[in-house]
Amino acid sequence: MPDEGSRPPDAAERARVVALLLLAVLMVDAAVAVRLEAGSPVWTVVLGTLLLAPLALPVPGLVRRDRRAYAWATLCLTPHFVYGLTELVANPALRSVAAVMLVLSLALMLALVGYLRLTRG
């Protein structure tokens, strides 16, 4: 009879795959937000860098299954949470994109923390 506290061996792998998929979708949503943002080309480059660079930084560690990368990747979601919340309130034109960004950043945070909890030893 299986122990109540035992987890299936692939639960951590599923959490990892979900985190990577959410990260990819969040990157696409951030690119869409940058593309839809009206402004000068300089502002577009700055906004694109501020939204896409933090997501790209932890990718090598996430692919390698480095627990430290999963831990600090949660900090890389702060710009997306702040941007999504700000645009949701202040910019009706980008409200749907901002809402998706906000939901994705929170879901990715949960997936990253879930992976960390499942792989602690």
C-alpha positions in Angstrom: 0.0 0.0 0.0 1.5 3.4 -1.0 2.5 5.8 1.7 0.1 8.9 1.9 3.1 11.3 1.8 4.7 9.7 -1.2 4.7 11.6 -4.5 4.8 10.1 -8.0 8.4 10.2 -9.2 7.4 12.3 -12.2 5.6 15.1 -10.3 8.8 17.2 -10.2 9.3 16.7 -13.9 5.7 17.7 -14.6 6.2 20.9 -12.5 9.5 21.6 -14.4 7.7 21.2 -17.8 4.8 23.4 -16.7 7.3 26.1 -15.5 9.2 26.1 -18.8 6.0 26.3 -20.8 4.7 29.1 -18.7 8.0 30.9 -19.1 7.8 30.6 -22.9 4.2 31.9 -23.0 5.1 34.8 -20.6 7.9 35.7 -23.0 5.5 35.8 -25.9 3.0 37.9 -23.9 5.8 40.3 -23.0 6.8 40.6 -26.6 3.2 41.3 -27.6 2.9 43.9 -24.9 6.1 45.6 -26.1 4.8 45.5 -29.7 1.4 47.0 -28.8 2.9 49.7 -26.6 2.7 53.0 -28.4 5.8 55.1 -28.1 9.2 56.0 -29.4 11.5 53.3 -30.7 13.8 54.0 -27.8 11.0 53.4 -25.3 10.2 50.2 -27.1 13.8 48.9 -26.8 14.0 49.9 -23.2 10.6 48.2 -22.3 11.5 45.1 -24.3 14.8 44.8 -22.5 13.2 45.4 -19.1 10.6 42.7 -19.8 12.5 40.1 -21.7 16.0 40.1 -20.2 14.9 39.0 -16.7 13.0 36.0 -18.3 16.0 35.0 -20.4 18.5 35.0 -17.5 17.4 31.9 -15.6 16.7 29.8 -18.7 20.1 27.9 -18.8 19.7 27.0 -15.1 16.1 25.9 -15.5 17.0 23.6 -18.4 19.9 22.1 -16.3 17.4 21.6 -13.4 19.5 23.8 -11.1 17.5 24.3 -7.9 19.2 27.7 -7.2 18.1 28.9 -10.7 14.5 27.9 -9.9 14.8 29.8 -6.6 16.1 33.1 -8.0 13.9 32.9 -11.1 11.0 33.8 -8.9 12.7 37.2 -8.4 12.8 37.7 -12.2 9.0 37.8 -12.3 8.8 41.1 -10.4 8.9 43.4 -13.4 6.1 41.5 -15.1 3.9 41.6 -12.0 4.5 45.3 -11.6 4.0 46.1 -15.3 0.9 43.9 -15.6 -0.7 45.4 -12.5 0.1 49.0 -13.6 -1.2 48.5 -17.2 -4.2 46.7 -15.9 -5.2 49.7 -13.9 -3.9 52.6 -16.0 -4.1 51.5 -19.7 -7.4 50.3 -21.1 -5.9 49.6 -24.5 -3.5 47.0 -23.0 -5.8 45.7 -20.3 -6.2 42.2 -21.7 -2.5 41.7 -22.4 -1.7 43.0 -18.9 -4.2 40.7 -17.3 -2.7 37.7 -19.1 0.8 38.8 -18.1 -0.3 39.1 -14.4 -2.0 35.7 -14.4 1.0 34.1 -16.2 3.5 35.6 -13.8 1.6 34.3 -10.8 1.1 30.9 -12.3 4.9 30.7 -13.2 5.7 31.7 -9.6 3.5 28.8 -8.3 5.1 26.3 -10.8 8.7 27.4 -9.7 7.9 27.1 -6.1 6.1 23.8 -6.7 9.2 22.4 -8.4 11.4 23.5 -5.5 9.1 21.9 -3.0 8.9 18.6 -4.9 12.7 18.4 -5.3 13.8 19.4 -1.8 15.9 16.8 -0.1 
